[in-house]
């Protein structure tokens, strides 16, 4: 089982919550608000987030199918894991 930093674990948990808001609750407005809060959190803890993917998420949020949004969230999560592994090595 891979070990992640506390920052990465928190970010991944928030991404999971965003996905649940979309898939289970169909509450895209709240998902957008939480994603904006995630960006603020990332800046506060000095964790590099994939801004282009997050902006893309916000752009397509209202019109995209849940599967498309889930795929994008997974891609963001993969970037978080990669960044966390890179931070551990340096």
N, C-alpha and C positions, 0 to 999 in steps of 0.2 A: 504494500500500500504506500503510494507516494506521500511524502510529507511536504506540506506547504507552509509558508509563513502565515502569521496571524492576519496580515493585511490581505494576502491572496485568499485565504479561507473566508474572510468577511466579504470580499468582493464576489467570490463564487457563490456564497450564500445569497447575496443580494440579487445576483443574476438568476439564481434559481427561483427566488421570490417573484421576480419580474416575469419569468416564464409561466409561473403558476397563475399570476394575475391575468395573463393573456389566455392561456389554454383552459383553465378551470373556471375562472371568474368572468372572463370576457370583459375585463375592466381595463381597457387600453389607456384611458386617461390616467389612471393611477399608475400603470406601468410606465408611462411617459414621465410622470412626476418622480417615480423611484429611480429611473435611469438618470434623470437630471441630478438627483441627490447622490447617485453613485459617482458621477463625474466630480461633484464637489468633494465627496469623501476621498476619491483618488488623488485629487490635488492637495488636500489637507495632509494626507499621509505620504505624499510624494511617491505615488505609485503610477507608473506610466500606463495609461489606458489607450486602447486603439481608437483614437478620436474619430477617424474616418468611418469605421464600422458603427460606432455609436451614433454619429450623425446620420448615417444611412438608416439605422434602426428608427431614429426619430422621424425621418422623412417618409418611410414606408409603413409606419406603424398603423395608420388608420385604414389603409387599403389592402394590405397584404394578408394572406391566409396565415392562420396560426402556425402551420408547419414551416412556412418560410421564415417567420419571426423566430421560431424555435431554432432553426438552422443557423440563423444569424447570431443568436444568443450563444449557441454552442461554439461558433467560430470565435466570438469575443472571449469566451471562457478558455478556449485553447490558447489564445494570445496571452491571457492572464497567466496561465500555467507556464508558458514559454518565458515570459518576462520574469516570473518568480524564480524559475530555474536559472536564468541568466544572472539574476541578482545574487543568488546563492553562490554561484561560481566566482563572482568578482568581489 
